[in-house]
Amino acid sequence: MAGIGFELRKIINKDSYWSLLQAYAYAGVISSGPWLLSIIGILVIGVLSLSVVIPDSLIIQFQLSVTYLIASSLILTGFIQPAFTRYIADRLFENNDHLVISNYHGVSFLVTGLSGIVAFPLLVFLFPGQTIAYRLLMLGSFVVLGNIWMSTIFLSGLKEYKAIVLLYALGYSLTVSASLALRPYGLEGLLFGFFIGQFIMLCSMMVLIQRQYISEEFISWDFLKKDRLYRSLILLGFMYNLAIWIDKFLFWFFPYTSQSIIGPIRSSPIYDLPIFLAYLSILPGMASFLVRMETDFVERYQEFYDAIREGAPLEAIEQAKTGMIRTIRQGLLEIIKIQSVMGLLIWAIGPILLQWLGISELYESLLNVFMVAAGLQVLFLGIMNVLFYLDKRMIAMGLSALFLASNFFFSAASLYFGLPYYGYGFALSLLLVALVGLYVLDRKLHVLEYETFMLQ
């Protein structure tokens, strides 16, 4: 998210409570807008299709099909997402703008081919009872989603944050409109509407990218060269995305906590509903994290490295480092405070909220556990963000590996011990990586100036 700080500082510098509120609202939209729009869009399609699509189970099949598409495409493209983001950032820093668009074409061809190769045989052999139209739409949507994730991170690298939110708003508005128009055709109609909206959103992103850069070479594979590609980021992206979803897959495919929806696609109502509600509570924490880290922290960060580059006295360097550490602590503490307040609020109104949504109060304890887990995930993201700024890629990769392993182990253990322990696996894994991340980050910050000099 480097670069968004300029816009946030411009808003905050107006020095009023209204400007501060504007900054947090802007940060909330930028950090969570695309994700919220996608969730709201799929929910709206489901709710407005209840009286038209018969039987109702087709709506559940549509929503779960889309959920599996999003999860699997994120995991598959996780291999290349952070590595390609770093590649683009490095080329822009070097002023090698001519390499940007040709390599974007290259990564688009790579993702399209890889997505097709992976999805085609799976859809043929795992969905034998479904129509050809369903399987083709699943294949097309999977390929389009993979390219959307790559285009999104590409635009993030170009600091086009407002454009990303607007394009997601456009894409999901079209998705909802097309799906509602085609809902009389059942499951295939809903999926075709989803595909149309996502395809138009991808095309809009590609048009915006094409307008930004010009290159004499149409396609380039420079990003795949050994000296251009960070293997640690390749592994990190895959492990982090898989770690986010691994507990869901365990509950989806454990016989006693799941039910079959369509083909191999399964759901776990006892697990899915509470974690969905809990994730909606992270918007304030994400906004706070973005405002704090991309304004105060970035300024202190630049002061520290400017002092080193310009040969400032050791005292000035240490003073700049102290200021940077102070902003990191304030930022992480602010995340903890805000998520704690949100947790207490949900704990207080949880029974009323569940009753209003028509959900059994048996979900309340699981909702409270997931509230803690969601807050810890925002804290973990804050730690990872600082590590990326400090270029501690190996540490970030290690934390992602620990997150994956611990989430799998603890979530499997919770399934073994039974209902009272559901959700604790995800929460414990995040608590573990957050504590380890804080410890390692603290150690690295204490020797930051030494390591920085030794790298020269």
N, C-alpha and C positions, 0 to 999 in steps of 0.2 A: 504493500500500500504506500510505498515511498512516493512522495510528491503531493499527496492529498493534504499534507500538513500546511502547505501554502494557502490553500483555500480555507482551511479551518482557522488559521491564524488571522486571515483577513476578516473573518466574521467575528472572532473573539476580540480583536483589537478595537471594535466599536465600543467596548467597555460598558456594557449594560447587561442586565439580567435577560433581556429579550435576545440579545446577540448570543449570550451563553446558551440559552435554550435552543436557538437556531443552530448553533454549532453541534450540540448533542443530537438534535433531530437529523441534521445533515449526515453526521457520522453514523447514526443508526440506520438510515436509509442506504448509505453506501455499503456498510459492512454486512447488513442482513437483508437488504431490499430484494435482491434477486432470489434468495432462498425463500423469503416470505411470500413473494409473488407466485413462485411455483407452487408452494403448498396451498395458498388460497385459491389459485386457479383450479387445481385438481379437485379441491373440496367443493367449489362452486359448481363445477361440472356435475359432480356426484349428486349434490343436493337438488339442483334444478332438473336432473334427469329422472328423479324418483317416480314421477307420475307418467313418464313417457316410455322409459326403457323397462320392458317386462321380459323376464322376471328381474327383481331387484338384484339378484346375485350377479348379473352381468355388470352392474356398476362396480361392485366389489372386485370383480375380475379385472375391469379396466384400471381401477386405482392401484391394485396390486401389481398389475403388469407394468404400469408406469413406474412404480416404486422400484421394482426389480431392474428395469431399464436404467434408471438413474443410478442405483447402487452399483450395478455391474460396469456401467460405462465410466463411472468415477474411478473405480478400482483399476480397470484396464488402462485408462489414460493416466493414472497416477504415476506410472513408470516415467512418463515424459513431461508432465506438467511443471514441476519445480525446475527440472534441468533446462527445459526450453525457456522458462521465464528468466533464469539466470543468463542463458545464452543471449537473449534479446537485450537484457539490461547491460551486459558487457559490451555488445556491439554498439549500442547507443552511446555508452560512455566513451568508446574509442572513436566516435563519430563515423563509424562505418555503416551509415544508414542504408547504403545500397544493398547490404546483405540481409536486411530485415524482411522485405516482402517476399523475396525469392525463397528464403528459408521457411517463411510461414506457409508458402505453397508446398514446400517439401514435407513439413510436419503434417499438413492437411492430407496429403496423399498417403503418408505413413499411417495415420490414424484411421483413415477411411479403409485402406487395405487390411490393416490388422483387425479392425472391428468386423469387417465382413468375413474374414477368414475364421475368426473365433465364433461369431454368432451363427453363421449359416448352418454348419453341421449340428450345432446344439438345437436350433429351432426345428431342423428336419427330424432329428431322432428323438428329441424330448417332448415334442408336441404333435405326435402322430394323429391325435384325435381332433385337432383344430383345423380350421379352414385354411386354404392357401393364402387368402387375403389377410387373415390374422397373422400368419407367420411372416408374410412379406412386409406388413406394416411394422411388426416388431423389429425385423431386420433393418428396415429403413430408419426407424426412430432411433435404434441403437447407434447406427452410424452417424446420424445427425447430432445426437446428444454428445457423442465423443468429440465431434468437431466444434460444438458449441462451447464445451469446457476449454478447449485449446484456444478458441477465439476470445473467450472471456479473459483468460490469463494474458493473452497477447495484448488486448486492449488495456488491461490493468498495467502491464509493463509500459504502455504508452500514456498512462495517467488519464485515460478517458473514462473516469469513474461515473460521471453524470450520464455519459452516453450508454454505459453498461446498464444502469438502472432504467433508463428510458427505453432501451431496446428490449429488456426483459419485460417491462410493462406492456410494450407493443406486442411482443411475442405471445405473452400469456393472455392478453386481451383477445388476440386473434385465435389462440388455442381454445379459449372458452367459447367464443362466438362460433367457430367452425364446429366444435364438438356438439354444441347445443343444436346447431342447424342440422347436423347429421345423426343426432341421437335416435331418430326413428329407425335407423338401420342397425341398432343394437350395439354389440361390443365392437364390431368392425367399424361402425360409424363413429363411435367415440374415439377409437384409436386413430382413425383417419383424420379427424379434426385435430387431435393432438399432434400428429405428424405435420399437418399443414402449418399450424402455428409455429412449431419448432423450426421447420424448414425456412419459413419466411424470416424468422428471427436470425437464423444463421446467415441467410443471404444478406440481410441488412447489415450484420456485423462485417461480412466480407466486403461489402461496398464501402463501408466506413474505413476499413483497413486499407483498401486499394487506393482510396483518395489521399491517404496520409503519406505514402511512400511510392517512389518510382525506382525501377530497377531494369537494367538492360537484360538481365538474365531472368527468365520466367521461374525456373525452379532450381533450387540449390540444396545440397545435402551437407553443407558446411557444418551444421549443428550436430552431425553424427561423428565428426572427427574426434579422435582420441583426446587431443589437447583442447577441444572445445566443450566436451561433455563431462560433467562431474558425475562419476558413478555413485558417489554417496547420495546425491540428490535423486538419482534414479531409484535407488533402493528406498530412500526416505519417503518419496511420494507414494510408492506402492504400499509400503508397510503402514503408513499413516492412514491412508484411505481404507485399507483392509481392516485396520484396527478399529476404525469408527463403526464398521458394519459387522464385525465378526460376532459380537454378542447377539445381534439381531438374527443373523443366519443360524446360530445355535438354537435360539428359541423358535425360529421358523421351522426348523427341521427336526426338533425333538418331538416325538409322537404325542406326549402328554400335555404339551403346551401349544400345539399348533393344529391347524386344520387345512385340508387340501382346498385350493381355490380353483386353479385351472392348470392342467398338466402337472409339471413339477413345482409350480408356484404354490407356496403355502404362506399362511399368515399366523400370527400369534396375538389374538385380540387382548389377552391378559397383559401382554408386554408392550404392544404397539401403541395403544391409546395413551397410557400414562407418559411414555417417553415423548410422544408427540406433543402433549400439553406442556411437559417440562421444557422442551426445547423452545417453545414460544416465549419463555420467560427470560431468555438470554439476551434479548434485544438491548435492554438498558446497559448490561455489562459490556456487550460488544461496542456500544456507542462510547461508553466511558473509556474503555481500553483504547479505542481508536483516537479519541480526542487527546488523551494524556500522552500516548506513545508517539503520535505523529506531530505533536506540537512541542511540548516541553522536552521530551526525551530526544527528539531529533535535533533540537537546538543544542542541547548539552553534548550530544554525540558529535556534532560537527565542530563544536568548540574544542573538544578533546583531540580529535584527529588533526584539526587545523593547527593546534598548538604543537603537535609532534612534527608535522610537515614543515612548519615555519621555524623550527628550532627554538621554541620558547624555553625558558628556564624550567628545571624539574619541578620547582614549586608551583609554577603556573599549570603545568601538565597534571600534577596531582590534584590541584584545585579543580580543574576541569573534570577530571575523573570523578572526584567526590560529588560534584554537581550532577553528573550523569547517573551515578549510583543512587543518589537521593531521588531523582525523578523516577527511576525504575521501581524503587521501593514504594514511592507514593502511588505510582500507577497500578502496581499489583495489589497494594492495600486497598485502593479504591475499587478494584474489581471485586475483592472479597467483601467489602462493605455493601456494595450495591447488590450483589447476588445474595448476600445474607438477608438483606431487606426484602428482596423478591421472594426468597425462600419462606420467610416468616409470613409474608402476605398470602402466598399460596397455601401455606399451612393453615392460616386462619380462615380463608374462604374456600378451601379445598372441597369440603362437603357440599357447600352451596353450589360451587362451580360444577361438580360432578352431577348433582341433582338437576341443574339447569340443562346440562348436556344429555341427560337421560342415561348416565353411566352409573353402574353400581358403585356404592360407597366402599365395596371391597377393594377398589382400586386406590383408595386414599393413601394407604401406607406405601404402596409402590410409587405413587406420584411424589410423595415426600422424598423418597430415596433418589428418584430421578432428578428432583430439583437440586439436591446436593451435587449429583453427578454433573448436571448441566453447568452449574457454577464452577466446579472444578475444571471442566473442559475449557471454559473461557479463560481461567487462570493459566492452564497449560498452554493455550494459544498465545497468551501474553509472554510466557517464558520462551516459547519457540520463536516468537517474533524478535525478541532481543537477541537470541542466539543467531538468528539469520543476519541481523544487523552487524553482529560481531564476527560473522563468517565462521562460526563454530559448527561447520556442517557435520562433522563426525559425531559430535555430541548430540546434535539434533537427530541424526540418524539412529544413534544408540537409544535415545529416548523413545523414538517411534517404534523401534524393535521391542523395547521393554513394554510399551503400551500394547502392542499386538499380542505378545506372549502372555502378559498378565491378564488382559481382558479375556483371552481365550480360556486360560486356566481358571480364573476366578468365576467366570460366567458358567463354565462347565461344572465347577464345584457347586455353584448355587442351584443348578438343575438337579444335581445329585442329592443335595440336602432337602430340596423341596420348596413349596410355595412361600414359606415365611422368609426365605433367603433370596427370592427373585429380585433382581436389580442391584443387589449388593456387589455382584461381580464387576459390573461396569463402574460403579462408584468407587470400589476399592482400587481398581486398576488406575483410575484417574487420580485418586489420592496418592497412590504410590509414585506415579510418574511426575506429579506436581511437586511432591516433596523431594524426590531425587533431582528434578530439574532445578528447584530452588537452591539445593545444596551445591550442585555443580556450577550453577551460574554464579553463586556467591564466591566460590573458589576461583573461578576464572576472572571475575571482576577485580579481585584482590591483586592478581598478577598481570593485569591487562597491559599496563605500560611496558612491563618487561617483555611479555610475549610479542607485543607490537614491534618493539625495537629489534628483537631477535629474528623476526620474520623478514627484516629488511636485508 
